[in-house]
């Protein structure tokens, strides 16, 4: 799972690279954004947040997205999922680039805001539609595990894990392989095909796959 999160975080960083580079028509709001970025880089998170929110209230969606990013679990040293959700839910009304970060926030939660897998699924699926292939593996993982408002659904998991596994996501390979080995309501067990994916995951360094194979006495 950790490897899937790392892949998705890298995707978010690449996807969100346009946040600070886009030029808005509203000069005053753009000035607030630029000043906020400078404050953030200087370590003044509260000051940056204030300016980003002001820019958002002036109609610049990037302000809400940058404000949410300040506190995003998995990214920030001062995570606050509730604040991140509050800001990104406003930003996403106008700018779909908030989608992957919002998905991840609902997925991770924090000490005061529990994960919400129902919401995470909505936004991970949107991220997939937007071309973020790494989102598929996380959708599949949610359906494998279930919890936080979502019932386990191995057949749905198969549908989402297959393209992620084919795309080289080690965690997806492992989960997909285990589903093939164990079978589902609509799929007969396939030990040979399942082992292939588990071994591919192990070869890519997936610790869970390596342990699973070692416990069985298999090489990887």
C-alpha positions in Angstrom: 0.0 0.0 0.0 2.8 2.4 0.9 4.2 2.0 -2.7 0.8 2.9 -4.2 0.6 6.0 -2.0 4.1 7.0 -3.1 3.2 6.6 -6.8 0.0 8.5 -6.3 1.8 11.3 -4.4 4.3 11.7 -7.2 1.4 11.8 -9.6 -0.3 14.6 -7.6 2.9 16.6 -7.5 3.3 16.4 -11.2 -0.4 17.0 -11.8 -0.5 20.0 -9.5 2.7 21.7 -10.9 0.5 24.2 -12.7 -1.0 25.6 -9.5 1.7 28.2 -8.9 2.5 28.9 -12.6 -0.9 29.8 -14.0 -1.5 33.5 -14.4 -4.9 34.8 -13.4 -6.6 37.8 -15.0 -7.3 39.4 -11.6 -4.1 41.2 -10.7 -5.0 41.8 -7.1 -5.8 38.1 -6.5 -2.6 37.0 -8.3 -0.6 39.3 -6.1 -2.1 37.7 -3.1 -1.2 34.3 -4.4 2.4 35.3 -5.2 2.9 36.9 -1.8 1.3 33.8 -0.2 3.8 31.5 -2.0 6.7 33.6 -0.7 5.3 33.4 2.8 4.9 29.7 2.5 8.4 29.2 1.3 9.6 31.3 4.3 7.7 29.1 6.7 4.9 31.5 7.5 2.1 29.0 7.0 -0.6 31.0 8.8 0.2 34.1 6.7 0.2 32.1 3.5 -3.1 30.6 4.4 -4.7 33.9 5.0 -3.7 35.3 1.6 -4.6 32.1 -0.3 -8.1 32.2 1.3 -8.5 35.9 0.4 -7.5 35.1 -3.2 -10.1 32.2 -3.2 -12.8 34.5 -1.9 -11.9 37.0 -4.7 -12.7 34.3 -7.3 -9.4 32.6 -7.9 -9.8 28.9 -7.3 -6.1 28.3 -7.1 -6.2 30.1 -3.8 -8.5 27.4 -2.3 -6.3 24.7 -3.7 -3.1 26.2 -2.3 -4.7 26.8 1.1 -5.8 23.1 1.2 -2.3 21.9 0.2 -0.9 23.7 3.2 -2.5 21.1 5.5 -2.9 18.0 3.4 -2.1 14.7 5.2 0.8 12.9 3.5 2.2 16.2 2.3 2.2 18.7 5.2 4.3 18.8 8.4 1.2 20.3 10.1 -1.6 18.1 8.6 -5.2 19.1 9.1 -7.6 17.0 7.0 -10.6 19.0 8.0 -9.1 22.3 6.8 -7.8 20.6 3.6 -11.2 19.2 2.8 -12.9 22.5 3.6 -10.7 24.4 1.2 -10.4 21.8 -1.6 -14.2 21.3 -1.7 -14.5 25.0 -2.5 -11.7 24.9 -5.1 -13.0 21.8 -6.9 -16.2 23.6 -7.8 -14.1 25.7 -10.2 -10.8 23.7 -10.8 -10.7 19.9 -11.2 -7.0 19.9 -10.3 -8.1 19.7 -6.7 -9.4 16.2 -7.3 -6.4 13.9 -6.6 -5.4 15.8 -3.5 -8.9 15.8 -2.2 -9.2 12.0 -2.9 -6.0 11.4 -0.9 -7.2 13.5 2.0 -10.4 11.6 2.3 -8.4 8.4 2.0 -5.8 9.2 4.7 -7.7 11.3 7.2 -5.8 12.3 10.3 -6.0 12.0 14.1 -9.1 14.1 14.3 -10.8 13.4 11.0 -11.2 9.7 10.2 -10.8 8.4 6.6 -13.9 8.5 4.4 -13.6 5.8 1.8 -16.9 6.6 0.2 -15.7 10.1 -0.6 -12.2 8.9 -1.5 -13.7 6.5 -4.1 -15.6 9.3 -5.7 -12.5 11.4 -6.2 -10.1 8.6 -7.0 -12.4 7.5 -9.8 -12.6 11.1 -11.1 -8.8 11.3 -10.9 -8.6 8.1 -13.0 -11.0 9.6 -15.5 -8.6 12.6 -15.7 -5.8 10.3 -16.7 -4.1 9.5 -13.3 -3.5 5.7 -13.8 -2.1 5.4 -10.3 -5.6 6.2 -8.9 -6.8 2.8 -10.2 -4.7 0.9 -7.8 -6.0 2.8 -4.8 -9.6 2.3 -5.9 -8.9 -1.4 -6.1 -7.2 -1.4 -2.7 -10.3 0.2 -1.1 -12.5 -2.4 -2.6 -10.2 -5.1 -1.3 -10.0 -3.8 2.2 -13.4 -2.2 2.7 -14.1 -0.2 5.8 -14.8 3.5 6.5 -18.2 3.3 4.8 -17.3 0.9 1.9 -18.1 -2.8 1.9 -15.4 -5.1 0.5 -16.1 -6.0 -3.2 -13.5 -8.4 -4.7 -15.1 -8.3 -8.1 -15.0 -4.5 -8.3 -11.4 -4.7 -7.0 -10.5 -6.9 -9.9 -11.8 -4.4 -12.4 -9.7 -1.6 -11.0 -6.6 -3.5 -10.0 -6.1 -5.1 -13.4 -5.1 -1.9 -15.3 -3.0 -0.7 -12.4 -1.2 -4.0 -12.3 -0.6 -3.9 -16.0 0.7 -0.4 -15.6 3.4 -1.6 -13.2 1.9 -0.7 -9.8 3.5 -3.2 -7.4 0.8 -3.0 -4.8 -1.9 -3.5 -7.4 0.1 -6.5 -8.8 0.1 -8.0 -5.3 -3.5 -7.4 -4.6 -4.6 -8.5 -8.0 -2.5 -11.7 -7.8 -4.0 -12.6 -4.4 -7.5 -12.1 -5.8 -6.7 -14.4 -8.7 -5.3 -17.0 -6.4 -8.3 -17.0 -4.1 -10.9 -16.3 -6.7 -14.0 -14.2 -6.3 -17.8 -14.7 -6.6 -17.5 -14.3 -10.4 -14.0 -15.7 -11.0 -12.6 -19.2 -10.4 -9.2 -19.3 -8.6 -6.2 -19.2 -10.9 -3.1 -20.1 -9.0 -0.7 -19.9 -11.9 -1.8 -16.5 -13.1 -2.1 -15.1 -9.6 1.4 -16.3 -8.7 2.8 -14.5 -11.8 1.5 -11.2 -10.5 2.6 -11.8 -6.9 6.1 -12.7 -8.1 6.2 -9.6 -10.4 5.3 -7.5 -7.3 8.0 -9.1 -5.3 10.6 -8.5 -8.0 9.7 -4.8 -7.9 10.4 -4.8 -4.1 7.0 -5.2 -2.6 7.6 -6.5 0.9 4.2 -8.0 1.4 4.6 -10.1 -1.8 8.1 -11.1 -0.8 6.9 -12.3 2.6 3.9 -14.1 1.1 6.1 -16.0 -1.3 8.7 -16.8 1.4 6.1 -18.1 3.8 4.9 -20.5 1.0 8.5 -21.5 0.3 8.4 -20.0 -3.2 11.3 -18.1 -4.8 10.9 -14.6 -6.1 
